[in-house]
């Protein structure tokens, strides 16, 4: 068996959405195309304010006709409340399933092969009364599961995976430059395309209207992305989220989450290009910072000589 690890993500919760109009309801709510969701393909998407700012992001799987959302546990009640405000007379029901279902991440060498999954992002299959799927954002992230909480550890042990701490998974996703919900995006402020949702398969630009679509589409087609959430390597003490990133007296942006020498920062691309062109030292609270563009990210071209 190939070497893979798993971590139970206690900071994630599960919300079930069901009803004969569940899909049509969600199609008008979320950033991705719900018609792409099948028992064999998971989905990554976001729910925005009417002004196009970030509220929630989540993973969605389908099982036995119901839709299960892997969401931030601390914000699951808020998600249900927000959806309920839009429900009106739609035949759709929401249920918090966090007490009986749990989420885990699985990663390592050739995770897909070890789990018998096609390596394409989002590929899903049944596993022990739940679902297991390749992370729909990025195959290199590994796989995720939504499984009965009581048997989750035993099921993953039987799969050949070795238990690891949530911190180890956190370092893995930071090394890939992947954001983690409201730890890295600011609720009611962040834009999806500043956080890589386009490249991470979280937005469909060909589907019909949804809440917040206008700003997201305008940002895409007018090339209005001026900031990006980027991986940063940190030499020194781990900075707190929100700490300004500086090049001399020029503020480039601010830190988001970080751990053990790697983190994420939201940076102004033009200021970053100028700092790099000038060879300026980039620092955050006394620690040296090196921005790294993840392999999956596509950044707009910036004139570094400007």
Backbone as CSV, one residue per row, in Angstrom:
resi,resn,N_x,N_y,N_z,CA_x,CA_y,CA_z,C_x,C_y,C_z
1,UNK,0.842,-1.195,0.000,0.000,0.000,0.000,0.878,1.246,0.000
2,UNK,0.531,2.231,-0.821,1.298,3.455,-0.914,1.128,4.292,0.349
3,UNK,2.136,5.111,0.659,2.138,5.886,1.895,1.219,7.089,1.775
4,UNK,0.104,7.042,2.486,-0.806,8.178,2.547,-1.179,8.432,3.999
5,UNK,-1.546,9.671,4.291,-1.931,10.076,5.630,-3.357,10.616,5.622
6,UNK,-3.983,10.598,6.781,-5.298,11.237,6.887,-5.377,12.031,8.177
7,UNK,-6.204,13.051,8.145,-6.469,13.855,9.326,-7.960,14.126,9.410
8,UNK,-8.547,13.869,10.562,-9.947,14.224,10.787,-10.014,15.725,11.051
9,UNK,-10.839,16.410,10.284,-10.910,17.869,10.343,-12.074,18.298,11.231
10,UNK,-11.777,18.435,12.520,-12.819,18.774,13.485,-13.377,20.175,13.290
11,UNK,-12.664,21.000,12.534,-13.149,22.356,12.273,-14.087,22.412,11.072
12,UNK,-14.427,21.252,10.520,-15.376,21.183,9.410,-16.680,20.548,9.875
13,UNK,-17.790,21.013,9.321,-19.098,20.462,9.626,-19.769,19.995,8.345
14,UNK,-20.918,19.349,8.491,-21.651,18.819,7.336,-23.097,19.302,7.387
15,UNK,-23.537,19.911,6.301,-24.919,20.350,6.142,-25.535,19.577,4.989
16,UNK,-26.709,18.999,5.224,-27.434,18.276,4.180,-28.518,19.172,3.594
17,UNK,-28.578,19.197,2.266,-29.619,19.953,1.568,-30.382,18.972,0.682
18,UNK,-31.679,18.940,0.863,-32.500,17.971,0.146,-33.800,18.626,-0.313
19,UNK,-34.595,17.861,-1.049,-35.871,18.369,-1.548,-35.881,18.407,-3.061
20,UNK,-37.074,18.351,-3.631,-37.185,18.234,-5.083,-36.702,19.473,-5.829
21,UNK,-36.605,20.601,-5.139,-36.126,21.820,-5.782,-34.746,22.249,-5.268
22,UNK,-34.055,21.337,-4.608,-32.757,21.682,-4.020,-31.763,22.142,-5.083
23,UNK,-31.692,21.428,-6.178,-30.710,21.774,-7.211,-31.049,23.114,-7.889
24,UNK,-32.295,23.309,-8.236,-32.652,24.574,-8.884,-32.449,25.746,-7.932
25,UNK,-32.718,25.534,-6.647,-32.475,26.574,-5.650,-30.994,26.926,-5.590
26,UNK,-30.138,25.908,-5.490,-28.703,26.141,-5.366,-28.105,26.736,-6.635
27,UNK,-28.683,26.407,-7.784,-28.134,26.943,-9.033,-28.178,28.471,-9.048
28,UNK,-29.155,29.056,-8.374,-29.255,30.502,-8.292,-28.505,31.107,-7.123
29,UNK,-27.839,30.261,-6.333,-27.170,30.722,-5.120,-25.647,30.673,-5.221
30,UNK,-25.097,29.624,-5.813,-23.660,29.362,-5.671,-22.892,29.658,-6.956
31,UNK,-21.574,29.784,-6.816,-20.715,30.233,-7.913,-20.427,29.163,-8.954
32,UNK,-20.666,27.911,-8.643,-20.386,26.843,-9.598,-21.673,26.253,-10.141
33,UNK,-21.552,25.422,-11.168,-22.700,24.850,-11.858,-23.126,23.556,-11.168
34,UNK,-24.253,23.597,-10.481,-24.713,22.434,-9.719,-25.029,21.256,-10.637
35,UNK,-25.252,21.526,-11.931,-25.527,20.427,-12.863,-24.305,19.540,-13.072
36,UNK,-23.122,20.040,-12.715,-21.902,19.228,-12.819,-21.779,18.228,-11.674
37,UNK,-22.569,18.421,-10.622,-22.487,17.541,-9.456,-23.219,16.232,-9.736
38,UNK,-22.502,15.114,-9.593,-23.080,13.782,-9.758,-22.533,12.895,-8.646
39,UNK,-23.075,11.695,-8.474,-22.484,10.787,-7.488,-21.008,10.494,-7.766
40,UNK,-20.577,10.679,-9.022,-19.192,10.412,-9.376,-18.317,11.641,-9.466
41,UNK,-18.857,12.826,-9.154,-18.061,14.053,-9.246,-18.483,15.043,-8.172
42,UNK,-17.530,15.406,-7.305,-17.761,16.406,-6.264,-17.527,17.801,-6.844
43,UNK,-17.951,18.800,-6.073,-17.900,20.176,-6.553,-17.342,21.082,-5.458
44,UNK,-16.655,22.134,-5.869,-16.203,23.193,-4.963,-16.880,24.476,-5.400
45,UNK,-17.391,25.258,-4.468,-18.142,26.459,-4.836,-18.152,27.438,-3.678
46,UNK,-18.696,28.625,-3.957,-18.818,29.663,-2.942,-20.215,30.268,-2.987
47,UNK,-20.575,30.916,-1.898,-21.827,31.665,-1.777,-21.424,33.097,-1.437
48,UNK,-21.932,34.059,-2.200,-21.491,35.438,-2.108,-22.595,36.371,-1.612
49,UNK,-22.197,37.565,-1.243,-23.170,38.613,-0.980,-23.740,39.081,-2.322
50,UNK,-24.863,39.796,-2.310,-25.380,40.343,-3.571,-24.376,41.269,-4.261
51,UNK,-23.452,41.844,-3.494,-22.425,42.721,-4.067,-21.216,41.946,-4.589
52,UNK,-21.245,40.615,-4.495,-20.179,39.791,-5.047,-19.016,39.537,-4.112
53,UNK,-19.186,39.768,-2.829,-18.126,39.537,-1.857,-18.301,38.167,-1.188
54,UNK,-17.208,37.611,-0.743,-17.181,36.261,-0.161,-18.007,36.144,1.114
55,UNK,-18.812,35.094,1.193,-19.500,34.729,2.431,-19.055,33.355,2.932
56,UNK,-19.161,32.340,2.072,-18.835,30.952,2.429,-18.222,30.260,1.215
57,UNK,-17.384,29.257,1.469,-17.021,28.309,0.427,-17.201,26.913,0.990
58,UNK,-17.360,25.938,0.116,-17.700,24.592,0.567,-17.449,23.577,-0.531
59,UNK,-17.357,22.314,-0.110,-17.298,21.178,-1.012,-18.670,20.516,-0.976
60,UNK,-19.118,19.996,-2.123,-20.443,19.386,-2.201,-20.316,17.996,-2.813
61,UNK,-20.974,17.015,-2.186,-21.084,15.681,-2.762,-22.555,15.281,-2.787
62,UNK,-22.871,14.329,-3.645,-24.236,13.820,-3.744,-24.262,12.359,-3.316
63,UNK,-25.262,12.021,-2.517,-25.467,10.622,-2.152,-26.950,10.379,-1.938
64,UNK,-27.464,9.361,-2.619,-28.868,8.965,-2.514,-29.808,10.148,-2.721
65,UNK,-29.459,11.012,-3.668,-30.332,12.116,-4.021,-30.193,13.355,-3.154
66,UNK,-29.502,13.250,-2.035,-29.286,14.401,-1.154,-27.912,15.000,-1.420
67,UNK,-27.767,16.273,-1.077,-26.506,16.982,-1.275,-25.902,17.279,0.086
68,UNK,-24.613,16.973,0.227,-23.922,17.157,1.503,-22.803,18.187,1.320
69,UNK,-22.836,19.216,2.174,-21.873,20.314,2.114,-20.850,20.148,3.224
70,UNK,-19.594,20.127,2.845,-18.454,20.158,3.780,-18.130,21.642,3.973
71,UNK,-18.430,22.165,5.178,-18.341,23.608,5.446,-17.556,23.855,6.735
72,UNK,-17.235,25.120,6.996,-16.624,25.465,8.269,-17.615,25.176,9.389
73,UNK,-17.209,24.368,10.359,-18.124,23.953,11.425,-18.666,25.144,12.207
74,UNK,-17.822,26.118,12.487,-18.235,27.261,13.295,-19.239,28.150,12.584
75,UNK,-19.393,27.960,11.249,-20.263,28.856,10.494,-21.417,28.119,9.813
76,UNK,-21.610,26.851,10.166,-22.639,26.081,9.479,-24.050,26.597,9.779
77,UNK,-24.305,27.029,11.021,-25.626,27.573,11.346,-25.894,28.846,10.559
78,UNK,-24.850,29.650,10.382,-24.993,30.886,9.623,-25.284,30.585,8.153
79,UNK,-24.631,29.550,7.611,-24.895,29.165,6.227,-26.359,28.768,6.054
80,UNK,-26.860,27.938,6.958,-28.262,27.508,6.873,-29.186,28.717,6.974
81,UNK,-28.866,29.635,7.868,-29.693,30.836,8.033,-29.709,31.668,6.758
82,UNK,-28.553,31.842,6.138,-28.473,32.634,4.914,-29.258,31.986,3.783
83,UNK,-29.090,30.666,3.626,-29.848,29.971,2.585,-31.350,30.074,2.846
84,UNK,-31.743,29.950,4.107,-33.160,30.003,4.458,-33.789,31.340,4.073
85,UNK,-33.022,32.414,4.173,-33.530,33.740,3.805,-33.921,33.803,2.327
86,UNK,-33.250,33.005,1.493,-33.520,33.005,0.059,-34.519,31.914,-0.356
87,UNK,-34.876,31.029,0.562,-35.659,29.851,0.174,-37.055,30.212,-0.325
88,UNK,-37.703,31.174,0.311,-39.077,31.559,-0.012,-39.968,30.306,-0.007
89,UNK,-40.579,29.967,-1.137,-41.470,28.793,-1.169,-40.826,27.585,-1.844
90,UNK,-39.544,27.666,-2.101,-38.873,26.540,-2.756,-38.940,25.290,-1.882
91,UNK,-39.113,24.147,-2.530,-39.199,22.880,-1.814,-37.790,22.346,-1.564
92,UNK,-37.174,22.889,-0.527,-35.809,22.525,-0.174,-35.687,22.563,1.338
93,UNK,-34.935,21.611,1.897,-34.765,21.507,3.352,-33.287,21.480,3.690
94,UNK,-32.968,22.035,4.877,-31.587,22.097,5.354,-31.488,21.381,6.689
95,UNK,-30.420,20.606,6.876,-30.230,19.880,8.129,-28.754,19.868,8.501
96,UNK,-28.460,20.134,9.758,-27.094,20.048,10.270,-26.804,18.588,10.589
97,UNK,-25.840,17.991,9.908,-25.518,16.578,10.087,-24.163,16.387,10.777
98,UNK,-23.652,17.436,11.398,-22.301,17.375,11.962,-22.173,16.384,13.106
99,UNK,-23.255,16.109,13.814,-23.173,15.156,14.931,-22.937,13.729,14.461
100,UNK,-23.419,13.388,13.250,-23.289,11.998,12.809,-22.379,11.811,11.600
101,UNK,-21.985,12.899,10.935,-21.077,12.797,9.802,-19.853,13.657,10.062
102,UNK,-18.705,13.209,9.585,-17.455,13.939,9.827,-16.638,14.003,8.543
103,UNK,-15.705,14.946,8.535,-14.880,15.226,7.359,-13.429,14.863,7.664
104,UNK,-12.760,14.292,6.686,-11.324,14.021,6.808,-10.636,14.362,5.497
105,UNK,-9.359,14.712,5.593,-8.518,14.933,4.418,-7.486,13.805,4.351
106,UNK,-7.161,13.385,3.137,-6.202,12.303,2.908,-5.192,12.792,1.869
107,UNK,-3.919,12.613,2.131,-2.910,13.098,1.198,-1.650,12.231,1.295
108,UNK,-0.796,12.385,0.314,0.448,11.615,0.278,0.792,11.231,-1.144
109,UNK,1.747,10.337,-1.290,2.184,9.916,-2.622,1.112,9.102,-3.327
110,UNK,0.717,9.564,-4.517,-0.254,8.828,-5.336,-1.519,8.485,-4.552
111,UNK,-2.098,9.509,-3.917,-3.303,9.302,-3.108,-4.414,8.651,-3.918
112,UNK,-4.647,9.147,-5.125,-5.744,8.617,-5.938,-5.564,7.124,-6.205
113,UNK,-4.367,6.725,-6.599,-4.110,5.312,-6.893,-4.289,4.462,-5.645
114,UNK,-3.823,4.967,-4.503,-3.936,4.206,-3.268,-5.382,3.995,-2.857
115,UNK,-6.246,4.926,-3.237,-7.659,4.857,-2.848,-8.545,4.314,-3.963
116,UNK,-7.949,3.980,-5.092,-8.730,3.442,-6.203,-9.598,4.479,-6.883
117,UNK,-9.094,5.723,-6.944,-9.832,6.810,-7.569,-9.112,7.308,-8.811
118,UNK,-9.869,7.751,-9.792,-9.274,8.465,-10.911,-8.655,9.749,-10.371
119,UNK,-7.474,10.161,-10.849,-6.790,11.314,-10.272,-7.367,12.670,-10.643
120,UNK,-8.388,12.728,-11.483,-8.942,14.014,-11.883,-9.605,14.713,-10.693
121,UNK,-9.420,16.026,-10.550,-10.070,16.754,-9.451,-11.572,16.521,-9.429
122,UNK,-12.099,16.208,-8.240,-13.533,16.023,-8.059,-14.036,14.604,-8.208
123,UNK,-13.219,13.697,-8.735,-13.669,12.317,-8.906,-14.115,11.728,-7.566
124,UNK,-15.314,11.156,-7.524,-15.901,10.683,-6.268,-16.419,9.259,-6.408
125,UNK,-16.511,8.582,-5.259,-17.132,7.258,-5.219,-17.650,7.003,-3.807
126,UNK,-18.456,5.961,-3.678,-18.985,5.592,-2.371,-17.908,4.931,-1.529
127,UNK,-17.989,5.144,-0.209,-17.100,4.478,0.738,-17.788,4.400,2.082
128,UNK,-18.081,3.202,2.534,-18.590,2.975,3.894,-19.713,3.936,4.285
129,UNK,-20.812,3.918,3.525,-21.986,4.763,3.810,-21.687,6.252,3.700
130,UNK,-20.688,6.608,2.903,-20.363,8.011,2.684,-19.711,8.177,1.335
131,UNK,-18.987,9.284,1.164,-18.315,9.555,-0.098,-16.850,9.866,0.141
132,UNK,-16.034,9.473,-0.812,-14.629,9.845,-0.835,-14.359,10.429,-2.216
133,UNK,-13.557,11.499,-2.287,-13.383,12.168,-3.574,-12.053,12.908,-3.615
134,UNK,-11.511,13.012,-4.810,-10.318,13.830,-5.022,-10.713,15.293,-4.837
135,UNK,-9.867,16.037,-4.139,-10.158,17.445,-3.893,-10.469,18.132,-5.227
136,UNK,-11.673,18.696,-5.379,-12.039,19.287,-6.674,-11.273,20.559,-7.013
137,UNK,-10.559,21.132,-6.054,-9.745,22.312,-6.335,-8.455,21.940,-7.044
138,UNK,-7.812,20.873,-6.535,-6.452,20.550,-6.964,-6.142,19.114,-6.582
139,UNK,-5.800,18.299,-7.575,-5.535,16.888,-7.285,-4.366,16.714,-6.324
140,UNK,-3.378,17.618,-6.378,-2.224,17.510,-5.488,-2.600,17.664,-4.025
141,UNK,-3.771,18.238,-3.744,-4.218,18.381,-2.361,-4.578,17.037,-1.741
142,UNK,-4.874,16.031,-2.579,-5.246,14.712,-2.075,-6.736,14.477,-2.195
143,UNK,-7.300,13.823,-1.199,-8.710,13.470,-1.224,-9.395,13.957,0.047
144,UNK,-10.718,13.959,0.016,-11.525,14.303,1.180,-12.632,13.264,1.316
145,UNK,-13.160,13.161,2.514,-14.262,12.237,2.758,-15.332,12.898,3.594
146,UNK,-16.546,12.458,3.414,-17.649,12.698,4.352,-18.170,11.310,4.705
147,UNK,-17.961,10.925,5.960,-18.267,9.564,6.403,-18.941,9.583,7.765
148,UNK,-19.624,8.492,8.128,-20.173,8.419,9.488,-19.087,8.644,10.522
149,UNK,-19.331,9.566,11.449,-18.308,9.950,12.420,-17.848,8.777,13.278
150,UNK,-18.774,7.888,13.620,-18.464,6.797,14.537,-17.462,5.802,13.956
151,UNK,-17.407,5.700,12.641,-16.549,4.697,12.013,-15.491,5.310,11.101
152,UNK,-15.377,6.630,11.095,-14.480,7.294,10.158,-13.035,6.824,10.317
153,UNK,-12.512,6.858,11.527,-11.114,6.460,11.749,-10.865,5.023,11.321
154,UNK,-11.755,4.135,11.704,-11.574,2.726,11.360,-11.607,2.524,9.850
155,UNK,-12.518,3.237,9.180,-12.622,3.106,7.724,-11.341,3.552,7.039
156,UNK,-10.783,4.677,7.489,-9.570,5.183,6.858,-8.344,4.356,7.246
157,UNK,-8.312,3.824,8.462,-7.248,2.896,8.835,-7.260,1.677,7.914
158,UNK,-8.457,1.177,7.640,-8.599,0.010,6.772,-8.173,0.309,5.337
159,UNK,-8.238,1.594,4.948,-7.846,1.970,3.588,-6.333,1.974,3.411
160,UNK,-5.604,1.847,4.526,-4.145,1.860,4.466,-3.532,3.197,4.803
161,UNK,-4.355,4.198,5.104,-3.835,5.517,5.459,-3.413,5.542,6.928
162,UNK,-2.463,6.399,7.249,-1.954,6.552,8.606,-2.458,7.861,9.200
163,UNK,-2.912,7.824,10.436,-3.446,9.016,11.078,-2.362,10.075,11.270
164,UNK,-2.710,11.327,11.000,-1.813,12.465,11.190,-2.600,13.584,11.851
165,UNK,-1.901,14.585,12.325,-2.563,15.674,13.030,-3.167,16.677,12.046
166,UNK,-4.184,17.435,12.484,-4.714,18.503,11.632,-3.639,19.510,11.244
167,UNK,-2.660,19.722,12.127,-1.574,20.649,11.812,-0.755,20.197,10.619
168,UNK,-0.565,18.881,10.484,0.192,18.355,9.347,-0.569,18.602,8.042
169,UNK,-1.889,18.423,8.094,-2.674,18.724,6.897,-2.640,20.220,6.603
170,UNK,-2.721,21.040,7.638,-2.706,22.489,7.453,-1.424,22.916,6.747
171,UNK,-0.301,22.339,7.149,0.967,22.662,6.497,0.955,22.203,5.038
172,UNK,0.373,21.055,4.780,0.267,20.528,3.414,-0.524,21.480,2.522
173,UNK,-1.670,21.963,2.990,-2.489,22.833,2.127,-1.844,24.210,1.978
174,UNK,-1.140,24.694,3.018,-0.432,25.971,2.889,0.695,25.871,1.869
175,UNK,1.403,24.754,1.876,2.493,24.555,0.913,1.978,24.577,-0.522
176,UNK,0.718,24.207,-0.713,0.111,24.236,-2.040,-0.519,25.592,-2.357
177,UNK,-0.550,26.483,-1.383,-1.146,27.800,-1.593,-2.652,27.804,-1.582
178,UNK,-3.271,26.837,-0.882,-4.731,26.726,-0.868,-5.332,27.465,0.325
179,UNK,-6.305,28.336,0.088,-6.958,29.039,1.201,-7.859,28.119,2.000
180,UNK,-8.127,28.505,3.238,-8.974,27.731,4.141,-10.102,28.616,4.663
181,UNK,-11.100,28.814,3.821,-12.294,29.529,4.235,-12.029,30.898,4.824
182,UNK,-12.738,31.208,5.903,-12.652,32.545,6.490,-11.359,32.787,7.257
183,UNK,-10.488,31.773,7.351,-9.150,32.017,7.889,-8.324,32.849,6.905
184,UNK,-8.607,32.693,5.620,-7.799,33.331,4.589,-8.568,34.325,3.738
185,UNK,-9.888,34.228,3.727,-10.725,35.182,3.024,-11.524,35.973,4.050
186,UNK,-11.702,37.258,3.805,-12.420,38.114,4.730,-13.895,38.130,4.341
187,UNK,-14.742,37.718,5.276,-16.176,37.650,5.016,-16.710,39.036,4.682
188,UNK,-17.465,39.086,3.590,-18.101,40.303,3.078,-17.103,41.319,2.524
189,UNK,-15.856,40.895,2.294,-14.859,41.791,1.712,-14.074,41.156,0.572
190,UNK,-13.661,39.907,0.731,-12.779,39.281,-0.254,-13.506,39.002,-1.573
191,UNK,-12.735,39.072,-2.668,-13.221,38.714,-3.988,-12.715,37.321,-4.344
192,UNK,-13.559,36.536,-5.010,-13.179,35.163,-5.331,-11.929,35.089,-6.189
193,UNK,-11.818,35.967,-7.178,-10.711,35.842,-8.115,-9.400,36.318,-7.527
194,UNK,-9.438,37.074,-6.419,-8.213,37.412,-5.706,-7.682,36.202,-4.938
195,UNK,-8.543,35.215,-4.752,-8.191,34.050,-3.938,-8.052,32.781,-4.763
196,UNK,-8.004,32.929,-6.089,-7.717,31.785,-6.957,-8.883,30.877,-7.262
197,UNK,-10.126,31.318,-7.003,-11.261,30.427,-7.221,-11.437,30.036,-8.680
198,UNK,-10.985,30.876,-9.582,-11.074,30.544,-11.002,-10.215,29.325,-11.305
199,UNK,-8.930,29.404,-10.974,-8.019,28.291,-11.242,-8.335,27.059,-10.405
200,UNK,-8.978,27.250,-9.252,-9.291,26.137,-8.356,-10.686,25.555,-8.613
201,UNK,-11.217,25.845,-9.789,-12.464,25.218,-10.258,-13.657,25.536,-9.367
202,UNK,-13.647,26.725,-8.758,-14.742,27.094,-7.867,-15.757,28.027,-8.483
203,UNK,-15.543,28.449,-9.736,-16.436,29.382,-10.418,-16.724,28.869,-11.821
204,UNK,-17.981,28.943,-12.222,-18.355,28.612,-13.590,-18.852,29.891,-14.261
205,UNK,-18.169,30.317,-15.333,-18.530,31.567,-15.990,-19.543,31.381,-17.110
206,UNK,-20.024,30.155,-17.297,-20.996,29.895,-18.350,-22.377,29.545,-17.814
207,UNK,-22.500,29.360,-16.501,-23.803,29.044,-15.928,-24.677,30.295,-15.890
208,UNK,-25.919,30.124,-15.485,-26.826,31.252,-15.370,-26.510,32.120,-14.169
209,UNK,-27.389,33.066,-13.908,-27.186,34.032,-12.831,-27.187,33.367,-11.460
210,UNK,-26.393,33.927,-10.559,-26.400,33.516,-9.162,-26.079,34.750,-8.329
211,UNK,-26.294,34.653,-7.042,-26.070,35.789,-6.166,-24.605,36.225,-6.229
212,UNK,-24.378,37.497,-6.550,-23.015,38.023,-6.614,-22.311,37.819,-7.930
213,UNK,-23.011,37.302,-8.932,-22.366,36.967,-10.207,-21.795,38.190,-10.917
214,UNK,-22.497,39.316,-10.886,-22.118,40.468,-11.713,-20.692,40.938,-11.430
215,UNK,-20.354,41.115,-10.153,-19.003,41.583,-9.828,-17.958,40.531,-10.191
216,UNK,-18.267,39.270,-9.934,-17.309,38.203,-10.241,-17.021,38.147,-11.739
217,UNK,-18.067,38.236,-12.561,-17.877,38.200,-14.012,-17.134,39.453,-14.491
218,UNK,-17.484,40.613,-13.957,-16.813,41.848,-14.374,-15.326,41.818,-14.020
219,UNK,-15.020,41.292,-12.832,-13.627,41.169,-12.415,-12.853,40.276,-13.374
220,UNK,-13.486,39.193,-13.812,-12.848,38.253,-14.732,-12.614,38.862,-16.104
221,UNK,-13.662,39.389,-16.691,-13.582,39.757,-18.097,-12.964,41.138,-18.331
222,UNK,-12.883,41.946,-17.299,-12.208,43.234,-17.441,-10.787,43.210,-16.880
223,UNK,-10.389,42.043,-16.374,-9.031,41.911,-15.854,-8.752,42.830,-14.685
224,UNK,-9.670,42.854,-13.727,-9.588,43.801,-12.623,-8.916,43.246,-11.369
225,UNK,-8.260,42.105,-11.482,-7.593,41.534,-10.309,-6.303,42.301,-10.039
226,UNK,-6.231,42.957,-8.902,-5.059,43.752,-8.532,-4.306,43.138,-7.352
227,UNK,-4.981,42.282,-6.616,-4.373,41.616,-5.471,-4.519,40.114,-5.667
228,UNK,-3.622,39.354,-5.038,-3.763,37.904,-5.058,-3.310,37.318,-3.735
229,UNK,-3.999,36.261,-3.350,-3.590,35.467,-2.204,-2.498,34.522,-2.680
230,UNK,-1.290,34.674,-2.138,-0.143,33.888,-2.580,0.495,33.140,-1.422
231,UNK,1.117,32.028,-1.742,1.950,31.341,-0.761,3.156,32.218,-0.440
232,UNK,3.556,32.216,0.819,4.777,32.912,1.215,5.596,31.996,2.115
233,UNK,6.901,32.005,1.911,7.815,31.326,2.826,8.273,32.332,3.881
234,UNK,8.280,31.908,5.140,8.575,32.810,6.245,9.851,32.362,6.946
235,UNK,10.803,33.274,7.069,12.012,33.017,7.848,11.956,33.891,9.091
236,UNK,11.653,33.266,10.223,11.481,33.996,11.465,10.205,33.563,12.152
237,UNK,9.751,34.349,13.102,8.559,34.011,13.862,7.320,34.021,12.970
238,UNK,6.415,33.096,13.236,5.185,33.013,12.451,4.332,34.252,12.694
239,UNK,4.032,35.029,11.656,3.248,36.250,11.840,1.768,35.962,12.041
240,UNK,1.102,36.858,12.731,-0.336,36.713,12.962,-1.113,37.165,11.730
241,UNK,-2.296,36.574,11.509,-3.136,37.039,10.401,-3.438,38.528,10.543
242,UNK,-3.412,39.232,9.427,-3.679,40.656,9.429,-2.445,41.522,9.571
243,UNK,-1.284,40.929,9.872,-0.051,41.695,10.011,0.370,42.241,8.645
244,UNK,0.694,43.539,8.542,1.088,44.109,7.255,2.374,43.495,6.716
245,UNK,2.394,43.299,5.401,3.590,42.856,4.690,4.227,44.097,4.075
246,UNK,5.510,44.314,4.376,6.170,45.558,3.997,7.402,45.318,3.122
247,UNK,7.645,46.273,2.224,8.922,46.367,1.506,9.422,47.778,1.786
248,UNK,10.287,47.901,2.791,10.665,49.232,3.258,9.459,49.917,3.871
249,UNK,9.122,51.104,3.359,7.969,51.855,3.857,6.691,51.570,3.067
250,UNK,6.782,50.688,2.080,5.629,50.410,1.210,4.901,49.159,1.698
251,UNK,3.600,49.285,1.923,2.805,48.136,2.350,2.346,47.367,1.117
252,UNK,2.706,46.088,1.071,2.356,45.239,-0.064,1.027,44.531,0.131
253,UNK,0.641,44.336,1.375,-0.572,43.589,1.668,-0.578,43.152,3.109
254,UNK,-1.181,41.991,3.380,-1.218,41.509,4.761,-1.250,39.995,4.815
255,UNK,-0.786,39.469,5.939,-0.755,38.021,6.149,-2.143,37.461,6.364
256,UNK,-2.268,36.212,6.000,-3.433,35.403,6.368,-2.906,34.271,7.268
257,UNK,-3.335,33.047,7.065,-2.901,31.963,7.948,-1.477,31.534,7.628
258,UNK,-0.786,30.986,8.628,0.598,30.539,8.451,0.921,29.481,9.497
259,UNK,1.931,28.654,9.177,2.360,27.601,10.101,3.743,27.095,9.676
260,UNK,4.641,27.006,10.630,5.924,26.331,10.421,6.639,26.766,9.143
261,UNK,6.785,28.073,8.969,7.595,28.580,7.873,6.904,28.751,6.542
262,UNK,5.615,28.499,6.480,4.876,28.678,5.234,3.519,29.283,5.561
263,UNK,3.031,30.142,4.678,1.751,30.792,4.936,1.148,31.342,3.667
264,UNK,0.096,32.138,3.844,-0.561,32.825,2.744,-0.614,34.305,3.068
265,UNK,-0.503,35.120,2.038,-0.621,36.562,2.207,-1.369,37.135,1.017
266,UNK,-2.219,38.122,1.268,-2.912,38.843,0.204,-2.041,40.028,-0.174
267,UNK,-1.548,40.060,-1.417,-0.549,41.038,-1.827,-0.998,41.829,-3.053
268,UNK,-0.648,43.103,-3.061,-0.856,43.950,-4.238,0.176,43.570,-5.288
269,UNK,-0.277,43.102,-6.439,0.639,42.569,-7.433,1.560,43.634,-8.018
270,UNK,1.059,44.847,-8.222,1.926,45.881,-8.781,3.022,46.278,-7.799
271,UNK,2.679,46.390,-6.518,3.676,46.753,-5.517,4.678,45.619,-5.306
272,UNK,4.191,44.387,-5.372,5.094,43.245,-5.255,6.072,43.222,-6.424
273,UNK,5.574,43.465,-7.637,6.451,43.474,-8.808,7.516,44.556,-8.687
274,UNK,7.125,45.726,-8.200,8.096,46.815,-8.041,9.141,46.473,-6.990
275,UNK,8.696,45.885,-5.876,9.633,45.511,-4.816,10.630,44.475,-5.307
276,UNK,10.136,43.485,-6.056,11.038,42.450,-6.577,11.998,43.032,-7.616
277,UNK,11.511,43.961,-8.451,12.375,44.579,-9.451,13.480,45.404,-8.796
278,UNK,13.147,46.023,-7.655,14.130,46.845,-6.925,15.021,46.025,-6.004
279,UNK,14.721,44.745,-5.862,15.481,43.901,-4.945,15.235,44.247,-3.492
280,UNK,14.065,44.821,-3.191,13.749,45.238,-1.822,13.444,44.030,-0.945
281,UNK,13.886,44.093,0.293,13.589,43.032,1.253,12.114,43.107,1.638
282,UNK,11.460,41.965,1.630,10.042,41.892,2.001,9.961,41.288,3.391
283,UNK,9.275,41.962,4.291,9.234,41.533,5.683,7.824,41.625,6.247
284,UNK,7.605,40.856,7.298,6.355,40.933,8.045,6.693,40.767,9.521
285,UNK,6.489,41.825,10.268,6.741,41.827,11.710,8.138,41.300,12.044
286,UNK,9.131,41.733,11.266,10.517,41.350,11.519,10.965,40.065,10.862
287,UNK,10.045,39.286,10.329,10.395,38.036,9.648,10.557,38.293,8.149
288,UNK,11.512,37.611,7.538,11.713,37.738,6.095,10.664,36.906,5.357
289,UNK,10.161,37.474,4.268,9.067,36.836,3.538,9.469,36.665,2.078
290,UNK,9.215,35.491,1.522,9.457,35.240,0.106,8.164,34.777,-0.556
291,UNK,7.518,35.611,-1.358,6.296,35.186,-2.052,6.608,34.121,-3.107
292,UNK,5.723,33.148,-3.224,5.877,32.059,-4.187,4.552,31.901,-4.926
293,UNK,4.591,31.927,-6.243,3.376,31.698,-7.022,3.165,30.197,-7.188
294,UNK,2.066,29.633,-6.678,1.827,28.195,-6.837,1.766,27.797,-8.315
295,UNK,2.114,26.556,-8.614,2.118,26.079,-9.991,0.751,26.238,-10.661
296,UNK,-0.325,26.144,-9.871,-1.665,26.172,-10.446,-2.180,27.591,-10.699
297,UNK,-1.530,28.598,-10.125,-2.041,29.969,-10.192,-1.628,30.660,-11.487
298,UNK,-2.535,31.409,-12.072,-2.273,32.197,-13.272,-2.434,33.665,-12.892
299,UNK,-1.320,34.396,-12.846,-1.360,35.790,-12.431,-1.320,36.713,-13.636
300,UNK,-1.964,37.878,-13.540,-1.875,38.837,-14.644,-0.446,39.325,-14.805
301,UNK,-0.086,39.685,-16.029,1.265,40.177,-16.292,1.405,41.588,-15.733
302,UNK,2.454,41.796,-14.960,2.721,43.104,-14.344,4.057,43.608,-14.850
303,UNK,4.100,44.872,-15.243,5.351,45.474,-15.683,6.215,45.779,-14.463
304,UNK,7.261,44.989,-14.235,8.077,45.149,-13.058,8.973,46.388,-13.113
305,UNK,9.078,46.995,-14.282,9.906,48.184,-14.394,9.117,49.466,-14.154
306,UNK,7.799,49.337,-14.030,6.952,50.538,-13.877,7.157,51.167,-12.521
